[in-house]
């Protein structure tokens, strides 16, 4: 029986997700590359394989129940199980100049779309992958969040948190809260689930604005994906340690 661990990273065709997939692959894991754009997915898998990563493509739209179900079936057939799930896929929703999403003039359709991907998509994917994860001796789940989801930091007038993002930021708060609820239910099962903040990373998601590289942004998620048994669960981390809720 192979000792190679199997990982699935959603939204892994580019940016932080790709860096997470590459990092896990470089550590000897077989990596399912989840993405909804099949052309970009194929390109990402080819690039990872060229770099020596044992990667396979997983067509995946986290907002589609059918797509998520088919992804779980594909992982079962391609890899026979799953040890690590990194819920990285996410969207910001339409923003005004300076990344502003003011709460007083929000388009509710934008809010619904961001919640659908950033929160409901995570729940849908996690629950679909649970039967596979429960068969792993050391299952790990990492939800890629953001410090803008920290109510403590957002409410502190002495901390500069950037522009108001009334659609995007609350979805990360919601994701953090969901992470805690999963951790409570998983208590005693061996499943460790945590939230990771990558920091401000220069990718197309941020308009390539930010001081951090995708590899730097991926580091915390990779660390949490590789936690030893008995490691922390139900917590929120960045490179420097625990982030307040």
Backbone bond lengths (Angstrom), bond angles and torsions (degrees), N, CA, C in turn:
res aa  C-N    CA-C-N  psi(-1)  N-CA   C-N-CA  omega(-1)  CA-C   N-CA-C  phi
1 X - - - 1.473 - - 1.530 109.31 -
2 X 1.335 117.01 133.12 1.453 121.67 -176.58 1.522 111.01 -70.46
3 X 1.354 115.36 141.68 1.455 120.96 175.77 1.519 111.95 -95.70
4 X 1.325 117.27 3.41 1.456 121.01 179.89 1.521 109.26 -70.17
5 X 1.323 115.76 129.35 1.454 119.94 178.90 1.531 110.13 -85.11
6 X 1.326 114.38 147.90 1.461 121.63 -178.51 1.523 109.07 -108.03
7 X 1.318 115.24 132.10 1.469 120.77 179.26 1.520 110.13 -124.14
8 X 1.325 116.22 147.48 1.457 122.42 169.44 1.515 107.76 -120.98
9 X 1.334 116.23 127.65 1.453 122.17 175.49 1.517 107.67 -118.54
10 X 1.325 117.26 120.41 1.466 119.86 178.86 1.528 109.61 -84.55
11 X 1.319 115.82 152.67 1.460 119.89 -177.89 1.512 111.63 59.03
12 X 1.338 116.12 43.21 1.466 120.60 -169.35 1.521 114.31 -102.82
13 X 1.319 117.85 10.26 1.460 118.69 -177.61 1.525 113.12 -80.35
14 X 1.358 116.79 -10.21 1.469 119.35 -178.29 1.521 109.18 -161.96
15 X 1.343 115.06 172.66 1.447 121.71 172.04 1.517 115.09 58.20
16 X 1.342 115.39 -140.22 1.458 121.14 -176.88 1.526 111.20 -62.90
17 X 1.335 116.64 -40.60 1.460 119.89 -179.79 1.516 112.23 -59.67
18 X 1.326 116.02 -42.81 1.468 120.11 177.90 1.526 110.03 -63.35
19 X 1.331 116.94 -42.04 1.461 120.46 -179.94 1.523 111.65 -64.72
20 X 1.332 117.09 -36.48 1.465 120.19 176.05 1.533 109.91 -64.46
21 X 1.326 115.83 -46.13 1.465 119.89 179.04 1.524 110.67 -60.25
22 X 1.320 116.58 -44.09 1.465 120.35 179.49 1.519 111.41 -63.94
23 X 1.340 116.28 -40.79 1.456 120.23 -179.40 1.514 112.88 -66.19
24 X 1.327 116.66 -42.11 1.471 119.83 177.38 1.520 110.48 -67.72
25 X 1.335 116.25 -38.73 1.455 120.09 177.88 1.511 112.21 -64.06
26 X 1.320 116.82 -39.21 1.465 121.15 179.22 1.526 111.55 -65.05
27 X 1.316 116.58 -21.58 1.469 121.51 178.41 1.519 111.97 -93.17
28 X 1.322 116.59 11.45 1.450 120.84 172.52 1.510 116.25 94.58
29 X 1.330 117.67 6.22 1.456 119.82 179.54 1.529 110.35 -86.28
30 X 1.316 116.16 150.69 1.459 121.02 170.42 1.521 106.72 -86.83
31 X 1.325 117.01 130.62 1.456 120.39 -168.91 1.520 112.24 -120.12
32 X 1.325 115.04 124.38 1.453 121.46 169.58 1.517 108.86 -85.48
33 X 1.316 115.98 122.41 1.455 122.00 -176.99 1.522 107.99 -96.55
34 X 1.323 116.87 105.34 1.457 121.11 -178.17 1.512 111.57 -90.19
35 X 1.322 116.92 130.69 1.466 121.43 177.21 1.520 108.95 -163.39
36 X 1.333 116.11 151.05 1.458 119.57 -178.07 1.524 112.32 -89.74
37 X 1.339 117.96 -24.83 1.459 121.87 178.32 1.532 108.25 -88.62
38 X 1.322 116.89 107.52 1.461 119.75 -171.03 1.519 112.90 -68.78
39 X 1.334 118.32 -30.69 1.466 119.93 177.74 1.532 110.14 -67.49
40 X 1.323 116.32 -45.85 1.464 119.84 177.66 1.520 111.04 -66.34
41 X 1.320 116.38 -34.77 1.458 121.14 177.40 1.517 110.63 -61.36
42 X 1.309 116.30 -47.46 1.463 120.53 -179.42 1.527 111.25 -61.70
43 X 1.329 115.99 -41.80 1.463 120.42 178.79 1.529 111.13 -63.03
44 X 1.329 116.77 -42.65 1.466 120.85 -179.95 1.519 111.59 -64.02
45 X 1.332 116.50 -43.24 1.460 120.11 179.67 1.526 110.58 -63.18
46 X 1.314 116.89 -42.92 1.461 120.55 178.90 1.525 111.28 -61.60
47 X 1.328 116.15 -41.52 1.462 120.39 179.88 1.529 111.05 -66.43
48 X 1.318 117.13 -42.68 1.468 120.50 178.05 1.524 111.07 -63.24
49 X 1.309 116.43 -42.95 1.463 119.87 178.87 1.523 111.42 -63.18
50 X 1.336 115.93 -38.35 1.469 120.04 178.37 1.530 111.03 -62.96
51 X 1.331 116.14 -26.68 1.464 120.95 178.01 1.525 112.59 -91.57
52 X 1.319 116.38 8.10 1.455 120.89 175.07 1.507 116.06 91.68
53 X 1.337 118.05 9.23 1.459 121.60 179.98 1.526 109.90 -86.23
54 X 1.318 116.20 136.41 1.463 121.68 174.55 1.533 107.03 -81.36
55 X 1.333 115.99 87.39 1.462 121.37 -174.07 1.517 110.94 -115.52
56 X 1.328 115.61 149.19 1.461 121.11 172.40 1.518 108.71 -140.56
57 X 1.324 115.91 148.82 1.448 121.10 -175.89 1.516 113.41 -81.93
58 X 1.324 115.20 141.31 1.464 122.07 176.66 1.525 107.92 -129.52
59 X 1.340 117.97 94.11 1.471 119.22 176.14 1.534 109.26 -56.95
60 X 1.331 116.42 124.69 1.455 118.13 -171.37 1.519 111.96 -155.34
61 X 1.324 114.90 115.17 1.461 122.65 168.68 1.521 105.89 -106.55
62 X 1.326 116.89 109.30 1.466 120.31 -172.19 1.517 112.69 -65.73
63 X 1.334 117.74 -15.13 1.466 120.16 -179.64 1.527 112.30 -90.26
64 X 1.326 117.23 -4.27 1.460 121.57 -177.18 1.526 110.36 -107.95
65 X 1.323 116.57 118.92 1.464 120.44 179.92 1.526 110.89 -60.53
66 X 1.325 115.81 -41.58 1.465 119.11 179.71 1.523 111.15 -63.27
67 X 1.328 117.01 -45.40 1.461 121.01 179.80 1.521 111.52 -61.26
68 X 1.325 117.22 -42.31 1.462 121.37 -179.50 1.527 110.61 -66.00
69 X 1.320 116.80 -42.42 1.466 120.84 178.12 1.529 110.81 -61.99
70 X 1.324 115.94 -44.45 1.467 120.23 179.64 1.529 110.90 -66.00
71 X 1.326 117.42 -33.52 1.464 120.63 177.62 1.524 110.97 -64.55
72 X 1.334 116.82 -42.41 1.460 120.27 178.38 1.527 110.71 -63.22
73 X 1.321 115.89 -40.73 1.465 120.10 178.59 1.528 111.10 -65.59
74 X 1.336 116.58 -38.51 1.460 120.06 179.11 1.528 111.05 -65.55
75 X 1.315 117.18 -42.77 1.465 120.02 179.07 1.523 110.69 -63.52
76 X 1.319 116.12 -40.02 1.470 120.22 177.01 1.524 110.77 -59.24
77 X 1.327 116.51 -45.05 1.468 120.07 -177.13 1.521 112.61 -76.34
78 X 1.333 117.29 -36.68 1.463 121.22 -176.75 1.522 112.98 -80.53
79 X 1.333 116.06 -36.92 1.457 119.65 -171.78 1.523 114.21 -121.73
80 X 1.329 117.17 -19.12 1.459 120.44 177.28 1.518 114.90 80.97
81 X 1.306 117.65 2.29 1.456 119.79 -179.63 1.513 110.65 170.62
82 X 1.342 115.33 -175.41 1.462 120.74 -179.52 1.524 108.42 -153.40
83 X 1.336 115.65 132.79 1.460 121.65 179.94 1.522 112.83 -110.48
84 X 1.333 116.14 -31.46 1.458 121.10 -174.05 1.524 109.26 -133.62
85 X 1.323 116.30 130.56 1.460 121.84 172.98 1.524 108.08 -121.84
86 X 1.330 115.91 122.87 1.462 120.92 174.71 1.524 107.97 -114.18
87 X 1.326 115.31 109.26 1.468 121.70 178.35 1.523 108.37 -84.27
88 X 1.321 115.48 91.02 1.461 120.90 -176.19 1.528 113.12 -104.35
89 X 1.321 118.00 -27.16 1.464 120.83 -174.83 1.521 110.82 -56.91
90 X 1.316 115.89 133.51 1.457 119.74 179.31 1.518 110.89 -165.99
91 X 1.329 115.57 159.16 1.465 121.44 177.54 1.522 108.61 -131.76
92 X 1.331 115.85 159.41 1.463 120.03 -179.95 1.519 112.21 -96.99
93 X 1.337 116.85 -25.72 1.454 119.90 -171.27 1.515 110.23 80.59
94 X 1.309 116.34 160.44 1.463 121.08 -178.06 1.522 110.87 -59.52
95 X 1.329 115.14 136.20 1.461 120.84 179.85 1.520 110.11 -126.24
96 X 1.321 115.61 153.62 1.450 121.01 175.09 1.514 110.66 -85.72
97 X 1.300 118.07 -172.93 1.467 121.90 177.82 1.528 111.00 -55.50
98 X 1.327 115.57 138.07 1.461 119.81 179.91 1.510 113.92 70.42
99 X 1.344 116.36 24.29 1.474 122.75 179.02 1.521 112.58 65.54
100 X 1.291 117.90 21.02 1.460 120.47 -176.21 1.529 111.50 -76.96
101 X 1.335 115.12 131.48 1.469 122.84 169.69 1.531 105.98 -129.05
102 X 1.307 115.88 84.91 1.451 119.53 -177.55 1.514 112.06 -71.50
103 X 1.325 118.65 136.26 1.463 120.95 -177.59 1.525 113.29 -67.65
104 X 1.327 117.52 -23.13 1.465 119.90 -175.25 1.519 113.38 -78.07
105 X 1.319 117.27 -17.01 1.464 118.85 -179.64 1.524 112.33 -132.64
106 X 1.325 116.05 29.56 1.463 120.79 -179.74 1.518 111.67 -67.86
107 X 1.315 115.53 139.76 1.460 121.97 169.28 1.527 107.12 -82.24
108 X 1.311 117.11 116.50 1.462 120.05 -175.30 1.520 112.25 -64.17
109 X 1.331 117.68 -25.45 1.459 119.55 175.58 1.532 110.92 -65.70
110 X 1.327 116.47 -34.06 1.466 120.43 175.30 1.521 110.04 -65.89
111 X 1.320 116.69 -44.53 1.470 120.68 178.92 1.526 110.24 -59.10
112 X 1.331 116.08 -46.81 1.463 119.61 -178.95 1.528 111.44 -60.57
113 X 1.314 116.70 -41.02 1.466 120.73 -178.78 1.523 111.32 -65.45
114 X 1.332 116.75 -40.36 1.461 119.91 -179.08 1.523 110.64 -69.76
115 X 1.321 117.23 -41.90 1.468 120.54 176.13 1.525 110.59 -62.33
116 X 1.318 116.49 -40.55 1.464 121.09 -178.14 1.526 111.40 -58.86
117 X 1.323 116.21 -41.32 1.467 120.11 -179.35 1.527 112.15 -83.47
118 X 1.323 116.76 -51.40 1.462 120.93 -169.05 1.515 114.60 -77.00
119 X 1.325 117.20 -22.65 1.466 120.20 -178.59 1.526 111.47 -119.33
120 X 1.334 116.60 -60.72 1.455 119.15 -176.98 1.531 111.32 -64.51
121 X 1.332 116.21 -33.97 1.460 119.52 177.18 1.517 111.57 -63.36
122 X 1.324 116.73 -41.04 1.465 120.76 178.15 1.526 110.80 -63.16
123 X 1.322 116.45 -44.55 1.469 120.08 179.16 1.529 110.18 -62.34
124 X 1.317 116.39 -44.83 1.455 120.76 -177.56 1.531 112.05 -63.19
125 X 1.334 115.82 -45.04 1.463 119.54 179.59 1.526 111.06 -67.45
126 X 1.316 116.56 -45.58 1.465 120.13 -179.24 1.522 111.24 -57.84
127 X 1.316 116.99 -47.73 1.463 119.68 -177.63 1.518 112.34 -66.90
128 X 1.326 116.85 -34.05 1.462 119.99 178.39 1.524 111.47 -69.16
129 X 1.336 116.67 -33.11 1.463 120.86 -177.76 1.532 113.16 -87.64
130 X 1.324 117.95 -10.72 1.463 121.03 -176.06 1.530 114.24 -57.96
131 X 1.340 119.21 -41.96 1.469 117.37 178.46 1.524 112.93 -57.98
132 X 1.333 117.21 -34.71 1.460 120.82 177.04 1.523 110.65 -73.96
133 X 1.331 116.75 -44.73 1.456 120.55 -178.61 1.526 112.25 -63.00
134 X 1.312 116.58 -36.44 1.473 119.57 -177.89 1.532 112.16 -64.89
135 X 1.323 116.97 -20.24 1.470 120.36 177.81 1.517 112.51 -84.42
136 X 1.333 117.02 -8.91 1.461 121.14 179.94 1.525 110.37 -80.55
137 X 1.338 118.00 144.77 1.462 119.23 176.79 1.525 113.06 -71.52
138 X 1.333 117.38 -22.54 1.474 120.87 -178.34 1.527 110.50 -142.85
139 X 1.325 117.94 68.81 1.471 120.00 -176.59 1.521 112.26 -72.63
140 X 1.337 114.71 139.14 1.459 121.10 179.42 1.526 109.51 -132.21
141 X 1.332 116.22 138.34 1.464 122.33 175.50 1.525 107.74 -127.20
142 X 1.319 115.72 130.96 1.461 121.39 177.66 1.526 108.37 -124.54
143 X 1.322 116.13 125.39 1.458 121.62 175.44 1.524 108.59 -103.57
144 X 1.330 116.37 119.63 1.460 119.66 -179.26 1.528 108.49 -79.07
145 X 1.323 115.22 112.60 1.452 122.82 -175.92 1.523 108.95 -112.35
146 X 1.318 116.72 -150.21 1.465 122.10 179.93 1.520 108.78 -162.22
147 X 1.324 115.49 149.92 1.463 119.19 177.32 1.529 112.00 -63.99
148 X 1.341 117.35 -19.56 1.465 118.59 177.15 1.525 111.22 -68.38
149 X 1.321 117.48 -11.79 1.454 121.40 175.25 1.510 113.37 -86.32
150 X 1.329 117.45 -4.67 1.465 121.03 179.19 1.523 110.23 -79.73
151 X 1.313 117.68 114.07 1.464 121.32 178.10 1.527 110.73 -64.79
152 X 1.331 116.49 -35.22 1.457 120.40 179.36 1.522 111.13 -61.36
153 X 1.330 116.41 -47.72 1.460 120.30 -179.24 1.527 111.50 -70.63
154 X 1.337 116.22 -42.09 1.464 120.19 -178.23 1.522 112.13 -62.40
155 X 1.333 116.66 -33.09 1.470 120.82 -175.27 1.530 113.25 -88.97
156 X 1.338 116.78 -4.04 1.458 120.17 -178.04 1.530 109.53 -87.79
157 X 1.332 118.39 112.60 1.471 120.58 -176.11 1.528 113.28 -67.48
158 X 1.331 117.05 -14.98 1.459 120.77 -178.86 1.525 113.06 -90.02
159 X 1.337 116.86 -1.74 1.457 120.92 -179.78 1.514 109.10 -111.33
160 X 1.308 116.95 129.57 1.458 121.70 178.57 1.527 108.61 -83.14
161 X 1.325 116.51 112.83 1.460 121.55 -176.40 1.523 112.66 -110.85
162 X 1.336 116.70 10.66 1.455 118.49 177.72 1.515 111.74 80.99
163 X 1.337 116.47 -164.58 1.464 121.08 -174.64 1.525 113.17 -69.58
164 X 1.324 114.98 159.98 1.462 121.08 173.05 1.528 108.44 -69.24
165 X 1.326 115.77 127.07 1.475 120.98 179.10 1.524 107.84 -129.87
166 X 1.322 115.73 79.35 1.460 121.41 -168.76 1.519 114.26 -75.98
167 X 1.338 118.41 -8.61 1.465 120.18 171.82 1.524 110.20 -97.71
168 X 1.317 115.97 -51.77 1.472 120.76 -174.33 1.521 113.24 -70.67
169 X 1.342 117.60 -53.62 1.464 120.73 -173.24 1.532 113.06 -56.82
170 X 1.347 119.81 -45.78 1.462 118.48 179.75 1.530 114.17 -63.61
171 X 1.332 117.57 -24.77 1.472 117.19 177.03 1.520 110.66 -67.87
172 X 1.321 117.13 -30.13 1.465 119.95 177.49 1.526 110.76 -75.87
173 X 1.340 116.70 -32.51 1.464 119.78 172.45 1.523 109.89 -63.11
174 X 1.311 116.08 -44.74 1.467 122.33 178.46 1.532 109.88 -62.05
175 X 1.339 116.06 -43.60 1.464 119.96 179.11 1.521 111.18 -61.58
176 X 1.336 116.51 -41.24 1.460 119.53 177.38 1.523 111.25 -60.95
177 X 1.327 116.21 -43.26 1.464 120.47 179.96 1.527 111.06 -64.03
178 X 1.319 116.58 -40.62 1.472 120.67 177.59 1.532 110.30 -63.68
179 X 1.326 116.43 -39.31 1.468 120.59 178.57 1.528 110.59 -58.07
180 X 1.322 116.74 -42.76 1.465 121.09 178.96 1.521 111.01 -63.55
181 X 1.330 117.11 -40.94 1.464 120.32 -179.08 1.540 111.08 -65.86
182 X 1.336 116.13 -40.50 1.463 118.81 174.71 1.529 110.54 -60.81
183 X 1.330 116.64 -44.65 1.468 119.74 -179.22 1.517 111.64 -59.75
184 X 1.319 116.24 -38.53 1.466 119.84 177.93 1.528 110.67 -63.63
185 X 1.332 116.25 -43.54 1.451 118.81 -178.97 1.526 112.14 -71.11
186 X 1.339 116.82 -30.56 1.465 121.17 -178.81 1.518 113.19 -82.91
187 X 1.326 118.41 -2.72 1.470 120.97 -176.71 1.527 110.65 -52.92
188 X 1.319 115.10 127.87 1.459 120.56 177.95 1.519 115.17 84.44
189 X 1.351 117.44 -0.75 1.467 120.23 -177.76 1.528 113.34 -95.38
190 X 1.336 116.54 -14.64 1.463 119.78 -175.44 1.512 113.53 91.93
191 X 1.350 117.28 -9.26 1.461 120.27 176.97 1.528 108.37 -81.42
192 X 1.326 116.29 122.09 1.458 121.33 176.74 1.517 108.61 -104.82
193 X 1.324 116.05 129.14 1.470 121.07 -179.76 1.518 109.09 -131.91
194 X 1.326 116.07 129.37 1.456 121.48 -178.61 1.527 110.27 -142.52
195 X 1.329 115.09 163.50 1.455 122.00 175.81 1.523 109.42 -105.60
196 X 1.330 116.25 141.76 1.460 121.98 -177.90 1.521 110.23 -123.46
197 X 1.322 116.03 135.75 1.467 121.71 173.85 1.523 108.72 -104.83
198 X 1.341 117.85 120.18 1.469 119.72 -178.92 1.521 113.99 -82.76
199 X 1.336 117.75 -11.71 1.454 120.70 -173.94 1.519 110.89 83.11
200 X 1.313 115.81 -175.70 1.463 121.03 -178.32 1.527 108.70 -84.45
201 X 1.321 115.45 105.03 1.465 122.44 -172.08 1.527 110.09 -108.79
202 X 1.296 116.19 137.86 1.466 121.57 179.26 1.523 109.91 -78.08
203 X 1.326 115.99 94.42 1.466 123.01 175.54 1.521 107.63 -136.82
204 X 1.327 116.96 177.41 1.464 118.34 177.38 1.522 111.33 -65.52
205 X 1.334 117.64 -22.19 1.468 121.75 177.38 1.530 110.55 -60.79
206 X 1.333 116.65 -36.38 1.464 121.88 -178.23 1.531 112.18 -103.67
207 X 1.330 116.65 11.59 1.458 119.05 -175.08 1.518 111.06 67.23
208 X 1.348 114.58 27.70 1.471 122.54 -178.26 1.526 111.86 57.47
209 X 1.334 114.04 33.11 1.458 121.14 175.21 1.524 108.31 -106.55
210 X 1.320 116.37 120.88 1.461 119.93 178.82 1.508 110.70 152.75
211 X 1.333 116.69 151.51 1.460 121.07 -175.65 1.525 114.71 -84.72
212 X 1.332 117.25 -8.58 1.461 119.60 -172.64 1.529 111.83 -107.41
213 X 1.321 115.11 148.57 1.459 120.94 176.39 1.522 109.33 -85.52
214 X 1.337 118.00 161.36 1.462 119.58 175.55 1.525 112.27 -56.76
215 X 1.326 116.84 -36.13 1.466 119.93 179.80 1.525 110.94 -65.30
216 X 1.325 116.85 -39.96 1.465 120.02 176.00 1.525 110.53 -66.16
217 X 1.324 116.15 -40.23 1.457 120.28 179.14 1.515 113.35 -66.07
218 X 1.319 116.33 -27.15 1.470 121.36 -177.97 1.522 112.78 -81.20
219 X 1.324 117.78 -17.26 1.462 121.24 -168.19 1.526 113.70 -59.45
220 X 1.330 117.92 -44.77 1.466 119.72 -177.77 1.523 111.30 -67.25
221 X 1.327 117.00 -41.88 1.466 119.79 178.68 1.520 110.86 -61.70
222 X 1.320 117.20 -40.93 1.465 120.71 178.39 1.524 110.48 -63.67
223 X 1.321 116.03 -43.80 1.471 119.59 179.35 1.529 110.91 -60.27
224 X 1.313 116.91 -43.64 1.463 119.92 -179.76 1.520 112.08 -69.64
225 X 1.326 117.22 -30.78 1.458 120.84 177.56 1.521 111.90 -68.71
226 X 1.325 116.14 -21.62 1.464 121.17 -176.21 1.526 112.88 -110.21
227 X 1.319 117.03 18.81 1.463 120.30 -179.72 1.529 111.47 -57.92
228 X 1.329 116.86 142.73 1.468 119.49 174.57 1.519 110.73 -72.97
229 X 1.316 116.55 162.39 1.457 120.39 174.75 1.528 109.27 -56.40
230 X 1.320 115.02 139.85 1.456 119.61 -178.43 1.505 113.83 85.33
231 X 1.336 116.88 3.94 1.460 121.08 179.01 1.511 111.41 -72.17
232 X 1.331 116.88 178.21 1.463 120.64 -177.84 1.526 112.09 -66.05
233 X 1.303 115.05 154.03 1.460 121.01 175.61 1.527 108.63 -147.55
234 X 1.322 115.75 152.18 1.455 120.13 -179.59 1.510 113.33 68.65
235 X 1.348 116.59 32.04 1.455 120.64 -178.71 1.533 111.01 -126.96
236 X 1.315 115.63 173.04 1.462 123.65 -172.09 1.529 107.32 -128.60
237 X 1.329 117.00 121.29 1.461 120.80 -171.23 1.523 112.54 -129.79
238 X 1.347 114.16 152.95 1.455 121.27 162.33 1.524 107.23 -131.10
239 X 1.318 117.40 -167.13 1.471 120.26 -177.94 1.519 113.21 -58.65
240 X 1.329 116.62 -29.82 1.458 120.92 -174.49 1.513 114.19 -90.73
241 X 1.331 117.45 -5.06 1.458 119.69 -179.78 1.516 111.71 128.19
242 X 1.316 116.02 -146.06 1.453 121.71 -175.29 1.531 111.59 -78.26
243 X 1.338 115.48 137.20 1.456 121.94 174.91 1.531 108.25 -101.43
244 X 1.329 118.52 137.24 1.475 119.53 178.50 1.524 111.36 -67.76
245 X 1.301 116.22 146.68 1.471 119.77 178.23 1.525 110.30 -69.21
